[in-house]
């Protein structure tokens, strides 16, 4: 059964690979497209770098609040245990 699945997958993959694009690209077009893609990549990375500090500020503030809440819950738990334990 696995052999048949592999054969079918191989045939489907190879038919997609064999199918060629009718349009041919010149070297100038390829260079222009490469420059365009590089510009888009640089823009995307620079925008991400600008947005990281804002995200970090929000994330750290949220974590600080959560940490304070957790410590309060832990302290409350130990206080309740201390008050409920009697030593004979």
Steps between C-alpha positions, in 0.01 A plus 500: 500500500781741592675422170194608306470823695867576440465427128193722471674780689808467281294514181304804618817678610683426179212625283508832683875528460493412130236763427697799376421866500454631147636847577875537498665767711792711391799565720396865539150399616648254746736765638218752534282246682788406731554867593128541560490194727808619690339840555183334630704281734696795639177693553335208680800443729532869587129521586532193721801649676302818570202309640699273735565758779129588520409133527767444765376790712144369495608143558729583792235718665246218470751248638584730792132525596454123469812435709377732777160328497662155521722598794197645681312173450794298629537723807127476565514123475780474756324745731183289487697183566687662788175621657328162465782286636497441870786352694414267782 
